[in-house]
Structures are given as C-alpha cells and as structure tokens.
C-alpha cells in the first residue's frame, strides 16, 4: 500500500513539474510578446510627435507660397524618420506575431 501511495505521489509530482515547466515557458513567450508590443507602441508615440512637428512646420511655411513644403529640410528629414519608424513598427509587430498570437487592441 505504501508503494502505491509513493508511486501516485511520484506521478503527481512529475505532472506538476511538467505543468510548471509548460507554464513558465508560456509566460516567457507572453512577456516577450508584450515587450515587443510595448516597443511598437513607444515607436508609434514617437511617430505621432514627428507628425505634429511636420504640421507645425507646414503652418510656419503657410505664408511662403513660393516654398515647396517637401523641399523644406525639416519636413523632409522628419518624413524620412517617420518612414524608418513605420518600418521598425512593422518589424516589431511581425516579430511578435512570429512568437505567438498577438493580443488585439491598440496597434
């Protein structure tokens, strides 16, 4: 009888170890996904700030009808930065989706 109790206890302990390992691995995956999504959200906020900068620059150039907005150095540099940020955001979201299912919501 003690042998059967010991075997049942050992089997239960093995199942708990297996579940704990599985749970730990899943938590690591979820944390990695959330880190990538956080970085993506941070980049999106930076993108919004750059768009605001372009808007302000356009307002400043309003009185200069002879000046092409796209040739303004501040605007063109900001547009290039936005393109880089957009690519980085897409890369981060792609990495997150490769790791596991991405939670729906912002983004």
Phi and psi restraints in degrees (range 20) as a CNS / XPLOR table:
assign (resid 1 and name C) (resid 2 and name N)
       (resid 2 and name CA) (resid 2 and name C) 1.0 -63.5 20.0 2
assign (resid 2 and name N) (resid 2 and name CA)
       (resid 2 and name C) (resid 3 and name N) 1.0 -34.2 20.0 2
assign (resid 2 and name C) (resid 3 and name N)
       (resid 3 and name CA) (resid 3 and name C) 1.0 -64.6 20.0 2
assign (resid 3 and name N) (resid 3 and name CA)
       (resid 3 and name C) (resid 4 and name N) 1.0 -41.5 20.0 2
assign (resid 3 and name C) (resid 4 and name N)
       (resid 4 and name CA) (resid 4 and name C) 1.0 -65.8 20.0 2
assign (resid 4 and name N) (resid 4 and name CA)
       (resid 4 and name C) (resid 5 and name N) 1.0 -42.1 20.0 2
assign (resid 4 and name C) (resid 5 and name N)
       (resid 5 and name CA) (resid 5 and name C) 1.0 -61.7 20.0 2
assign (resid 5 and name N) (resid 5 and name CA)
       (resid 5 and name C) (resid 6 and name N) 1.0 -43.9 20.0 2
assign (resid 5 and name C) (resid 6 and name N)
       (resid 6 and name CA) (resid 6 and name C) 1.0 -61.4 20.0 2
assign (resid 6 and name N) (resid 6 and name CA)
       (resid 6 and name C) (resid 7 and name N) 1.0 -44.3 20.0 2
assign (resid 6 and name C) (resid 7 and name N)
       (resid 7 and name CA) (resid 7 and name C) 1.0 -63.9 20.0 2
assign (resid 7 and name N) (resid 7 and name CA)
       (resid 7 and name C) (resid 8 and name N) 1.0 -44.3 20.0 2
assign (resid 7 and name C) (resid 8 and name N)
       (resid 8 and name CA) (resid 8 and name C) 1.0 -62.6 20.0 2
assign (resid 8 and name N) (resid 8 and name CA)
       (resid 8 and name C) (resid 9 and name N) 1.0 -40.8 20.0 2
assign (resid 8 and name C) (resid 9 and name N)
       (resid 9 and name CA) (resid 9 and name C) 1.0 -63.4 20.0 2
assign (resid 9 and name N) (resid 9 and name CA)
       (resid 9 and name C) (resid 10 and name N) 1.0 -44.1 20.0 2
assign (resid 9 and name C) (resid 10 and name N)
       (resid 10 and name CA) (resid 10 and name C) 1.0 -64.5 20.0 2
assign (resid 10 and name N) (resid 10 and name CA)
       (resid 10 and name C) (resid 11 and name N) 1.0 -42.9 20.0 2
assign (resid 10 and name C) (resid 11 and name N)
       (resid 11 and name CA) (resid 11 and name C) 1.0 -63.2 20.0 2
assign (resid 11 and name N) (resid 11 and name CA)
       (resid 11 and name C) (resid 12 and name N) 1.0 -41.9 20.0 2
assign (resid 11 and name C) (resid 12 and name N)
       (resid 12 and name CA) (resid 12 and name C) 1.0 -62.9 20.0 2
assign (resid 12 and name N) (resid 12 and name CA)
       (resid 12 and name C) (resid 13 and name N) 1.0 -41.7 20.0 2
assign (resid 12 and name C) (resid 13 and name N)
       (resid 13 and name CA) (resid 13 and name C) 1.0 -64.0 20.0 2
assign (resid 13 and name N) (resid 13 and name CA)
       (resid 13 and name C) (resid 14 and name N) 1.0 -39.3 20.0 2
assign (resid 13 and name C) (resid 14 and name N)
       (resid 14 and name CA) (resid 14 and name C) 1.0 -64.5 20.0 2
assign (resid 14 and name N) (resid 14 and name CA)
       (resid 14 and name C) (resid 15 and name N) 1.0 -41.3 20.0 2
assign (resid 14 and name C) (resid 15 and name N)
       (resid 15 and name CA) (resid 15 and name C) 1.0 -65.4 20.0 2
assign (resid 15 and name N) (resid 15 and name CA)
       (resid 15 and name C) (resid 16 and name N) 1.0 -39.2 20.0 2
assign (resid 15 and name C) (resid 16 and name N)
       (resid 16 and name CA) (resid 16 and name C) 1.0 -65.1 20.0 2
assign (resid 16 and name N) (resid 16 and name CA)
       (resid 16 and name C) (resid 17 and name N) 1.0 -41.7 20.0 2
assign (resid 16 and name C) (resid 17 and name N)
       (resid 17 and name CA) (resid 17 and name C) 1.0 -61.8 20.0 2
assign (resid 17 and name N) (resid 17 and name CA)
       (resid 17 and name C) (resid 18 and name N) 1.0 -43.7 20.0 2
assign (resid 17 and name C) (resid 18 and name N)
       (resid 18 and name CA) (resid 18 and name C) 1.0 -62.0 20.0 2
assign (resid 18 and name N) (resid 18 and name CA)
       (resid 18 and name C) (resid 19 and name N) 1.0 -46.9 20.0 2
assign (resid 18 and name C) (resid 19 and name N)
       (resid 19 and name CA) (resid 19 and name C) 1.0 -63.4 20.0 2
assign (resid 19 and name N) (resid 19 and name CA)
       (resid 19 and name C) (resid 20 and name N) 1.0 -41.2 20.0 2
assign (resid 19 and name C) (resid 20 and name N)
       (resid 20 and name CA) (resid 20 and name C) 1.0 -63.2 20.0 2
assign (resid 20 and name N) (resid 20 and name CA)
       (resid 20 and name C) (resid 21 and name N) 1.0 -41.2 20.0 2
assign (resid 20 and name C) (resid 21 and name N)
       (resid 21 and name CA) (resid 21 and name C) 1.0 -65.4 20.0 2
assign (resid 21 and name N) (resid 21 and name CA)
       (resid 21 and name C) (resid 22 and name N) 1.0 -43.2 20.0 2
assign (resid 21 and name C) (resid 22 and name N)
       (resid 22 and name CA) (resid 22 and name C) 1.0 -63.0 20.0 2
assign (resid 22 and name N) (resid 22 and name CA)
       (resid 22 and name C) (resid 23 and name N) 1.0 -45.2 20.0 2
assign (resid 22 and name C) (resid 23 and name N)
       (resid 23 and name CA) (resid 23 and name C) 1.0 -62.7 20.0 2
assign (resid 23 and name N) (resid 23 and name CA)
       (resid 23 and name C) (resid 24 and name N) 1.0 -42.6 20.0 2
assign (resid 23 and name C) (resid 24 and name N)
       (resid 24 and name CA) (resid 24 and name C) 1.0 -62.9 20.0 2
assign (resid 24 and name N) (resid 24 and name CA)
       (resid 24 and name C) (resid 25 and name N) 1.0 -44.0 20.0 2
assign (resid 24 and name C) (resid 25 and name N)
       (resid 25 and name CA) (resid 25 and name C) 1.0 -63.4 20.0 2
assign (resid 25 and name N) (resid 25 and name CA)
       (resid 25 and name C) (resid 26 and name N) 1.0 -42.6 20.0 2
assign (resid 25 and name C) (resid 26 and name N)
       (resid 26 and name CA) (resid 26 and name C) 1.0 -65.0 20.0 2
assign (resid 26 and name N) (resid 26 and name CA)
       (resid 26 and name C) (resid 27 and name N) 1.0 -39.2 20.0 2
assign (resid 26 and name C) (resid 27 and name N)
       (resid 27 and name CA) (resid 27 and name C) 1.0 -64.5 20.0 2
assign (resid 27 and name N) (resid 27 and name CA)
       (resid 27 and name C) (resid 28 and name N) 1.0 -39.7 20.0 2
assign (resid 27 and name C) (resid 28 and name N)
       (resid 28 and name CA) (resid 28 and name C) 1.0 -62.3 20.0 2
assign (resid 28 and name N) (resid 28 and name CA)
       (resid 28 and name C) (resid 29 and name N) 1.0 -39.9 20.0 2
assign (resid 28 and name C) (resid 29 and name N)
       (resid 29 and name CA) (resid 29 and name C) 1.0 -64.1 20.0 2
assign (resid 29 and name N) (resid 29 and name CA)
       (resid 29 and name C) (resid 30 and name N) 1.0 -46.3 20.0 2
assign (resid 29 and name C) (resid 30 and name N)
       (resid 30 and name CA) (resid 30 and name C) 1.0 -61.5 20.0 2
assign (resid 30 and name N) (resid 30 and name CA)
       (resid 30 and name C) (resid 31 and name N) 1.0 -41.8 20.0 2
assign (resid 30 and name C) (resid 31 and name N)
       (resid 31 and name CA) (resid 31 and name C) 1.0 -63.4 20.0 2
assign (resid 31 and name N) (resid 31 and name CA)
       (resid 31 and name C) (resid 32 and name N) 1.0 -41.3 20.0 2
assign (resid 31 and name C) (resid 32 and name N)
       (resid 32 and name CA) (resid 32 and name C) 1.0 -62.8 20.0 2
assign (resid 32 and name N) (resid 32 and name CA)
       (resid 32 and name C) (resid 33 and name N) 1.0 -41.8 20.0 2
assign (resid 32 and name C) (resid 33 and name N)
       (resid 33 and name CA) (resid 33 and name C) 1.0 -63.3 20.0 2
assign (resid 33 and name N) (resid 33 and name CA)
       (resid 33 and name C) (resid 34 and name N) 1.0 -45.6 20.0 2
assign (resid 33 and name C) (resid 34 and name N)
       (resid 34 and name CA) (resid 34 and name C) 1.0 -63.9 20.0 2
assign (resid 34 and name N) (resid 34 and name CA)
       (resid 34 and name C) (resid 35 and name N) 1.0 -35.9 20.0 2
assign (resid 34 and name C) (resid 35 and name N)
       (resid 35 and name CA) (resid 35 and name C) 1.0 -63.3 20.0 2
assign (resid 35 and name N) (resid 35 and name CA)
       (resid 35 and name C) (resid 36 and name N) 1.0 -44.5 20.0 2
assign (resid 35 and name C) (resid 36 and name N)
       (resid 36 and name CA) (resid 36 and name C) 1.0 -65.1 20.0 2
assign (resid 36 and name N) (resid 36 and name CA)
       (resid 36 and name C) (resid 37 and name N) 1.0 -41.0 20.0 2
assign (resid 36 and name C) (resid 37 and name N)
       (resid 37 and name CA) (resid 37 and name C) 1.0 -67.5 20.0 2
assign (resid 37 and name N) (resid 37 and name CA)
       (resid 37 and name C) (resid 38 and name N) 1.0 -34.5 20.0 2
assign (resid 37 and name C) (resid 38 and name N)
       (resid 38 and name CA) (resid 38 and name C) 1.0 -64.3 20.0 2
assign (resid 38 and name N) (resid 38 and name CA)
       (resid 38 and name C) (resid 39 and name N) 1.0 -43.8 20.0 2
assign (resid 38 and name C) (resid 39 and name N)
       (resid 39 and name CA) (resid 39 and name C) 1.0 -62.2 20.0 2
assign (resid 39 and name N) (resid 39 and name CA)
       (resid 39 and name C) (resid 40 and name N) 1.0 -40.4 20.0 2
assign (resid 39 and name C) (resid 40 and name N)
       (resid 40 and name CA) (resid 40 and name C) 1.0 -62.2 20.0 2
assign (resid 40 and name N) (resid 40 and name CA)
       (resid 40 and name C) (resid 41 and name N) 1.0 -43.4 20.0 2
assign (resid 40 and name C) (resid 41 and name N)
       (resid 41 and name CA) (resid 41 and name C) 1.0 -64.8 20.0 2
assign (resid 41 and name N) (resid 41 and name CA)
       (resid 41 and name C) (resid 42 and name N) 1.0 -38.8 20.0 2
assign (resid 41 and name C) (resid 42 and name N)
       (resid 42 and name CA) (resid 42 and name C) 1.0 -63.2 20.0 2
assign (resid 42 and name N) (resid 42 and name CA)
       (resid 42 and name C) (resid 43 and name N) 1.0 -42.0 20.0 2
assign (resid 42 and name C) (resid 43 and name N)
       (resid 43 and name CA) (resid 43 and name C) 1.0 -66.6 20.0 2
assign (resid 43 and name N) (resid 43 and name CA)
       (resid 43 and name C) (resid 44 and name N) 1.0 -36.4 20.0 2
assign (resid 43 and name C) (resid 44 and name N)
       (resid 44 and name CA) (resid 44 and name C) 1.0 -64.4 20.0 2
assign (resid 44 and name N) (resid 44 and name CA)
       (resid 44 and name C) (resid 45 and name N) 1.0 -38.0 20.0 2
assign (resid 44 and name C) (resid 45 and name N)
       (resid 45 and name CA) (resid 45 and name C) 1.0 -66.0 20.0 2
assign (resid 45 and name N) (resid 45 and name CA)
       (resid 45 and name C) (resid 46 and name N) 1.0 -38.3 20.0 2
assign (resid 45 and name C) (resid 46 and name N)
       (resid 46 and name CA) (resid 46 and name C) 1.0 -65.0 20.0 2
assign (resid 46 and name N) (resid 46 and name CA)
       (resid 46 and name C) (resid 47 and name N) 1.0 -39.1 20.0 2
assign (resid 46 and name C) (resid 47 and name N)
       (resid 47 and name CA) (resid 47 and name C) 1.0 -61.3 20.0 2
assign (resid 47 and name N) (resid 47 and name CA)
       (resid 47 and name C) (resid 48 and name N) 1.0 -43.8 20.0 2
assign (resid 47 and name C) (resid 48 and name N)
       (resid 48 and name CA) (resid 48 and name C) 1.0 -60.7 20.0 2
assign (resid 48 and name N) (resid 48 and name CA)
       (resid 48 and name C) (resid 49 and name N) 1.0 -39.5 20.0 2
assign (resid 48 and name C) (resid 49 and name N)
       (resid 49 and name CA) (resid 49 and name C) 1.0 -65.0 20.0 2
assign (resid 49 and name N) (resid 49 and name CA)
       (resid 49 and name C) (resid 50 and name N) 1.0 -39.1 20.0 2
assign (resid 49 and name C) (resid 50 and name N)
       (resid 50 and name CA) (resid 50 and name C) 1.0 -67.4 20.0 2
assign (resid 50 and name N) (resid 50 and name CA)
       (resid 50 and name C) (resid 51 and name N) 1.0 -38.1 20.0 2
assign (resid 50 and name C) (resid 51 and name N)
       (resid 51 and name CA) (resid 51 and name C) 1.0 -62.2 20.0 2
assign (resid 51 and name N) (resid 51 and name CA)
       (resid 51 and name C) (resid 52 and name N) 1.0 -37.8 20.0 2
assign (resid 51 and name C) (resid 52 and name N)
       (resid 52 and name CA) (resid 52 and name C) 1.0 -63.5 20.0 2
assign (resid 52 and name N) (resid 52 and name CA)
       (resid 52 and name C) (resid 53 and name N) 1.0 -40.7 20.0 2
assign (resid 52 and name C) (resid 53 and name N)
       (resid 53 and name CA) (resid 53 and name C) 1.0 -61.1 20.0 2
assign (resid 53 and name N) (resid 53 and name CA)
       (resid 53 and name C) (resid 54 and name N) 1.0 -43.2 20.0 2
assign (resid 53 and name C) (resid 54 and name N)
       (resid 54 and name CA) (resid 54 and name C) 1.0 -62.6 20.0 2
assign (resid 54 and name N) (resid 54 and name CA)
       (resid 54 and name C) (resid 55 and name N) 1.0 -43.5 20.0 2
assign (resid 54 and name C) (resid 55 and name N)
       (resid 55 and name CA) (resid 55 and name C) 1.0 -59.4 20.0 2
assign (resid 55 and name N) (resid 55 and name CA)
       (resid 55 and name C) (resid 56 and name N) 1.0 -42.7 20.0 2
assign (resid 55 and name C) (resid 56 and name N)
       (resid 56 and name CA) (resid 56 and name C) 1.0 -64.4 20.0 2
assign (resid 56 and name N) (resid 56 and name CA)
       (resid 56 and name C) (resid 57 and name N) 1.0 -39.8 20.0 2
assign (resid 56 and name C) (resid 57 and name N)
       (resid 57 and name CA) (resid 57 and name C) 1.0 -66.1 20.0 2
assign (resid 57 and name N) (resid 57 and name CA)
       (resid 57 and name C) (resid 58 and name N) 1.0 -39.0 20.0 2
assign (resid 57 and name C) (resid 58 and name N)
       (resid 58 and name CA) (resid 58 and name C) 1.0 -62.9 20.0 2
assign (resid 58 and name N) (resid 58 and name CA)
       (resid 58 and name C) (resid 59 and name N) 1.0 -41.3 20.0 2
assign (resid 58 and name C) (resid 59 and name N)
       (resid 59 and name CA) (resid 59 and name C) 1.0 -63.6 20.0 2
assign (resid 59 and name N) (resid 59 and name CA)
       (resid 59 and name C) (resid 60 and name N) 1.0 -40.1 20.0 2
assign (resid 59 and name C) (resid 60 and name N)
       (resid 60 and name CA) (resid 60 and name C) 1.0 -64.1 20.0 2
assign (resid 60 and name N) (resid 60 and name CA)
       (resid 60 and name C) (resid 61 and name N) 1.0 -34.5 20.0 2
assign (resid 60 and name C) (resid 61 and name N)
       (resid 61 and name CA) (resid 61 and name C) 1.0 -86.5 20.0 2
assign (resid 61 and name N) (resid 61 and name CA)
       (resid 61 and name C) (resid 62 and name N) 1.0 1.9 20.0 2
assign (resid 61 and name C) (resid 62 and name N)
       (resid 62 and name CA) (resid 62 and name C) 1.0 -55.4 20.0 2
assign (resid 62 and name N) (resid 62 and name CA)
       (resid 62 and name C) (resid 63 and name N) 1.0 -42.4 20.0 2
assign (resid 62 and name C) (resid 63 and name N)
       (resid 63 and name CA) (resid 63 and name C) 1.0 -76.0 20.0 2
assign (resid 63 and name N) (resid 63 and name CA)
       (resid 63 and name C) (resid 64 and name N) 1.0 -11.6 20.0 2
assign (resid 63 and name C) (resid 64 and name N)
       (resid 64 and name CA) (resid 64 and name C) 1.0 -102.5 20.0 2
assign (resid 64 and name N) (resid 64 and name CA)
       (resid 64 and name C) (resid 65 and name N) 1.0 78.7 20.0 2
assign (resid 64 and name C) (resid 65 and name N)
       (resid 65 and name CA) (resid 65 and name C) 1.0 -66.3 20.0 2
assign (resid 65 and name N) (resid 65 and name CA)
       (resid 65 and name C) (resid 66 and name N) 1.0 -22.8 20.0 2
assign (resid 65 and name C) (resid 66 and name N)
       (resid 66 and name CA) (resid 66 and name C) 1.0 -77.3 20.0 2
assign (resid 66 and name N) (resid 66 and name CA)
       (resid 66 and name C) (resid 67 and name N) 1.0 -13.8 20.0 2
assign (resid 66 and name C) (resid 67 and name N)
       (resid 67 and name CA) (resid 67 and name C) 1.0 -94.1 20.0 2
assign (resid 67 and name N) (resid 67 and name CA)
       (resid 67 and name C) (resid 68 and name N) 1.0 128.6 20.0 2
assign (resid 67 and name C) (resid 68 and name N)
       (resid 68 and name CA) (resid 68 and name C) 1.0 -78.5 20.0 2
assign (resid 68 and name N) (resid 68 and name CA)
       (resid 68 and name C) (resid 69 and name N) 1.0 126.1 20.0 2
assign (resid 68 and name C) (resid 69 and name N)
       (resid 69 and name CA) (resid 69 and name C) 1.0 -60.1 20.0 2
assign (resid 69 and name N) (resid 69 and name CA)
       (resid 69 and name C) (resid 70 and name N) 1.0 -40.4 20.0 2
assign (resid 69 and name C) (resid 70 and name N)
       (resid 70 and name CA) (resid 70 and name C) 1.0 -71.2 20.0 2
assign (resid 70 and name N) (resid 70 and name CA)
       (resid 70 and name C) (resid 71 and name N) 1.0 -17.8 20.0 2
assign (resid 70 and name C) (resid 71 and name N)
       (resid 71 and name CA) (resid 71 and name C) 1.0 -88.9 20.0 2
assign (resid 71 and name N) (resid 71 and name CA)
       (resid 71 and name C) (resid 72 and name N) 1.0 -9.9 20.0 2
assign (resid 71 and name C) (resid 72 and name N)
       (resid 72 and name CA) (resid 72 and name C) 1.0 -66.2 20.0 2
assign (resid 72 and name N) (resid 72 and name CA)
       (resid 72 and name C) (resid 73 and name N) 1.0 130.3 20.0 2
assign (resid 72 and name C) (resid 73 and name N)
       (resid 73 and name CA) (resid 73 and name C) 1.0 -62.3 20.0 2
assign (resid 73 and name N) (resid 73 and name CA)
       (resid 73 and name C) (resid 74 and name N) 1.0 -40.2 20.0 2
assign (resid 73 and name C) (resid 74 and name N)
       (resid 74 and name CA) (resid 74 and name C) 1.0 -63.9 20.0 2
assign (resid 74 and name N) (resid 74 and name CA)
       (resid 74 and name C) (resid 75 and name N) 1.0 -41.8 20.0 2
assign (resid 74 and name C) (resid 75 and name N)
       (resid 75 and name CA) (resid 75 and name C) 1.0 -68.4 20.0 2
assign (resid 75 and name N) (resid 75 and name CA)
       (resid 75 and name C) (resid 76 and name N) 1.0 -46.2 20.0 2
assign (resid 75 and name C) (resid 76 and name N)
       (resid 76 and name CA) (resid 76 and name C) 1.0 -65.5 20.0 2
assign (resid 76 and name N) (resid 76 and name CA)
       (resid 76 and name C) (resid 77 and name N) 1.0 -39.1 20.0 2
assign (resid 76 and name C) (resid 77 and name N)
       (resid 77 and name CA) (resid 77 and name C) 1.0 -65.2 20.0 2
assign (resid 77 and name N) (resid 77 and name CA)
       (resid 77 and name C) (resid 78 and name N) 1.0 -39.8 20.0 2
assign (resid 77 and name C) (resid 78 and name N)
       (resid 78 and name CA) (resid 78 and name C) 1.0 -67.0 20.0 2
assign (resid 78 and name N) (resid 78 and name CA)
       (resid 78 and name C) (resid 79 and name N) 1.0 -39.6 20.0 2
assign (resid 78 and name C) (resid 79 and name N)
       (resid 79 and name CA) (resid 79 and name C) 1.0 -63.2 20.0 2
assign (resid 79 and name N) (resid 79 and name CA)
       (resid 79 and name C) (resid 80 and name N) 1.0 -40.1 20.0 2
assign (resid 79 and name C) (resid 80 and name N)
       (resid 80 and name CA) (resid 80 and name C) 1.0 -62.8 20.0 2
assign (resid 80 and name N) (resid 80 and name CA)
       (resid 80 and name C) (resid 81 and name N) 1.0 -41.9 20.0 2
assign (resid 80 and name C) (resid 81 and name N)
       (resid 81 and name CA) (resid 81 and name C) 1.0 -63.6 20.0 2
assign (resid 81 and name N) (resid 81 and name CA)
       (resid 81 and name C) (resid 82 and name N) 1.0 -39.7 20.0 2
assign (resid 81 and name C) (resid 82 and name N)
       (resid 82 and name CA) (resid 82 and name C) 1.0 -63.6 20.0 2
assign (resid 82 and name N) (resid 82 and name CA)
       (resid 82 and name C) (resid 83 and name N) 1.0 -40.8 20.0 2
assign (resid 82 and name C) (resid 83 and name N)
       (resid 83 and name CA) (resid 83 and name C) 1.0 -61.3 20.0 2
assign (resid 83 and name N) (resid 83 and name CA)
       (resid 83 and name C) (resid 84 and name N) 1.0 -42.3 20.0 2
assign (resid 83 and name C) (resid 84 and name N)
       (resid 84 and name CA) (resid 84 and name C) 1.0 -63.3 20.0 2
assign (resid 84 and name N) (resid 84 and name CA)
       (resid 84 and name C) (resid 85 and name N) 1.0 -42.5 20.0 2
assign (resid 84 and name C) (resid 85 and name N)
       (resid 85 and name CA) (resid 85 and name C) 1.0 -65.0 20.0 2
assign (resid 85 and name N) (resid 85 and name CA)
       (resid 85 and name C) (resid 86 and name N) 1.0 -42.3 20.0 2
assign (resid 85 and name C) (resid 86 and name N)
       (resid 86 and name CA) (resid 86 and name C) 1.0 -59.4 20.0 2
assign (resid 86 and name N) (resid 86 and name CA)
       (resid 86 and name C) (resid 87 and name N) 1.0 -42.5 20.0 2
assign (resid 86 and name C) (resid 87 and name N)
       (resid 87 and name CA) (resid 87 and name C) 1.0 -63.9 20.0 2
assign (resid 87 and name N) (resid 87 and name CA)
       (resid 87 and name C) (resid 88 and name N) 1.0 -43.1 20.0 2
assign (resid 87 and name C) (resid 88 and name N)
       (resid 88 and name CA) (resid 88 and name C) 1.0 -63.5 20.0 2
assign (resid 88 and name N) (resid 88 and name CA)
       (resid 88 and name C) (resid 89 and name N) 1.0 -41.8 20.0 2
assign (resid 88 and name C) (resid 89 and name N)
       (resid 89 and name CA) (resid 89 and name C) 1.0 -61.2 20.0 2
assign (resid 89 and name N) (resid 89 and name CA)
       (resid 89 and name C) (resid 90 and name N) 1.0 -45.8 20.0 2
assign (resid 89 and name C) (resid 90 and name N)
       (resid 90 and name CA) (resid 90 and name C) 1.0 -63.1 20.0 2
assign (resid 90 and name N) (resid 90 and name CA)
       (resid 90 and name C) (resid 91 and name N) 1.0 -40.0 20.0 2
assign (resid 90 and name C) (resid 91 and name N)
       (resid 91 and name CA) (resid 91 and name C) 1.0 -62.2 20.0 2
assign (resid 91 and name N) (resid 91 and name CA)
       (resid 91 and name C) (resid 92 and name N) 1.0 -44.5 20.0 2
assign (resid 91 and name C) (resid 92 and name N)
       (resid 92 and name CA) (resid 92 and name C) 1.0 -63.3 20.0 2
assign (resid 92 and name N) (resid 92 and name CA)
       (resid 92 and name C) (resid 93 and name N) 1.0 -43.0 20.0 2
assign (resid 92 and name C) (resid 93 and name N)
       (resid 93 and name CA) (resid 93 and name C) 1.0 -66.1 20.0 2
assign (resid 93 and name N) (resid 93 and name CA)
       (resid 93 and name C) (resid 94 and name N) 1.0 -36.9 20.0 2
assign (resid 93 and name C) (resid 94 and name N)
       (resid 94 and name CA) (resid 94 and name C) 1.0 -66.0 20.0 2
assign (resid 94 and name N) (resid 94 and name CA)
       (resid 94 and name C) (resid 95 and name N) 1.0 -43.7 20.0 2
assign (resid 94 and name C) (resid 95 and name N)
       (resid 95 and name CA) (resid 95 and name C) 1.0 -59.5 20.0 2
assign (resid 95 and name N) (resid 95 and name CA)
       (resid 95 and name C) (resid 96 and name N) 1.0 -43.7 20.0 2
assign (resid 95 and name C) (resid 96 and name N)
       (resid 96 and name CA) (resid 96 and name C) 1.0 -63.0 20.0 2
assign (resid 96 and name N) (resid 96 and name CA)
       (resid 96 and name C) (resid 97 and name N) 1.0 -40.3 20.0 2
assign (resid 96 and name C) (resid 97 and name N)
       (resid 97 and name CA) (resid 97 and name C) 1.0 -71.4 20.0 2
assign (resid 97 and name N) (resid 97 and name CA)
       (resid 97 and name C) (resid 98 and name N) 1.0 -26.7 20.0 2
assign (resid 97 and name C) (resid 98 and name N)
       (resid 98 and name CA) (resid 98 and name C) 1.0 -70.5 20.0 2
assign (resid 98 and name N) (resid 98 and name CA)
       (resid 98 and name C) (resid 99 and name N) 1.0 -34.0 20.0 2
assign (resid 98 and name C) (resid 99 and name N)
       (resid 99 and name CA) (resid 99 and name C) 1.0 -70.8 20.0 2
assign (resid 99 and name N) (resid 99 and name CA)
       (resid 99 and name C) (resid 100 and name N) 1.0 -43.1 20.0 2
assign (resid 99 and name C) (resid 100 and name N)
       (resid 100 and name CA) (resid 100 and name C) 1.0 -177.2 20.0 2
assign (resid 100 and name N) (resid 100 and name CA)
       (resid 100 and name C) (resid 101 and name N) 1.0 -178.0 20.0 2
assign (resid 100 and name C) (resid 101 and name N)
       (resid 101 and name CA) (resid 101 and name C) 1.0 -63.5 20.0 2
assign (resid 101 and name N) (resid 101 and name CA)
       (resid 101 and name C) (resid 102 and name N) 1.0 132.8 20.0 2
assign (resid 101 and name C) (resid 102 and name N)
       (resid 102 and name CA) (resid 102 and name C) 1.0 -90.5 20.0 2
assign (resid 102 and name N) (resid 102 and name CA)
       (resid 102 and name C) (resid 103 and name N) 1.0 128.4 20.0 2
assign (resid 102 and name C) (resid 103 and name N)
       (resid 103 and name CA) (resid 103 and name C) 1.0 -62.0 20.0 2
assign (resid 103 and name N) (resid 103 and name CA)
       (resid 103 and name C) (resid 104 and name N) 1.0 139.6 20.0 2
assign (resid 103 and name C) (resid 104 and name N)
       (resid 104 and name CA) (resid 104 and name C) 1.0 -77.5 20.0 2
assign (resid 104 and name N) (resid 104 and name CA)
       (resid 104 and name C) (resid 105 and name N) 1.0 157.1 20.0 2
assign (resid 104 and name C) (resid 105 and name N)
       (resid 105 and name CA) (resid 105 and name C) 1.0 147.6 20.0 2
assign (resid 105 and name N) (resid 105 and name CA)
       (resid 105 and name C) (resid 106 and name N) 1.0 -129.2 20.0 2
assign (resid 105 and name C) (resid 106 and name N)
       (resid 106 and name CA) (resid 106 and name C) 1.0 -66.2 20.0 2
assign (resid 106 and name N) (resid 106 and name CA)
       (resid 106 and name C) (resid 107 and name N) 1.0 147.9 20.0 2
